[in-house]
Amino acid sequence: MLAQEKPTSKERDLVFEAVRETMKQLKGSYSIISLISQARGSPAYLQHILTELAQVGLFAFRDPFGIRPLVLGHRVSEDGAEWCFASEDCAFGPLGFVKVPSRFTCEGSSR
């Protein structure tokens, strides 16, 4: 769960390009959730890319056929808008999240 500032278009483009390339390599069904954080401790050749991406935050994507489940949840707290991903929407209720309409987690899409 993250309260997040909106990434720049350059940061967003880098993430989507990485997701596209990853999806070309993967076979079968998958649902992937990841957090981009600071570049500290990363190999030197990756540090400049990861530093640029550090503000992107949480992202997720699933296989093009939608075999693995992935749902997006949203809530507003005193810190602002917060988002979370899960494989089942039953995880949202106890945490105070509501499910976002499924068009945001369509097969082969990323957010």
Secondary structure as GFF3:
##gff-version 3
##sequence-region A 1 111
A	DSSP	beta_strand	2	3	.	.	.	ID=ss1
A	DSSP	alpha_helix	9	25	.	.	.	ID=ss2
A	DSSP	beta_strand	31	35	.	.	.	ID=ss3
A	DSSP	alpha_helix	44	53	.	.	.	ID=ss4
A	DSSP	beta_strand	58	62	.	.	.	ID=ss5
A	DSSP	beta_strand	71	77	.	.	.	ID=ss6
A	DSSP	beta_strand	80	86	.	.	.	ID=ss7
A	DSSP	three_ten_helix	89	91	.	.	.	ID=ss8
A	DSSP	three_ten_helix	93	95	.	.	.	ID=ss9
A	DSSP	beta_strand	98	99	.	.	.	ID=ss10
A	DSSP	three_ten_helix	102	105	.	.	.	ID=ss11
###
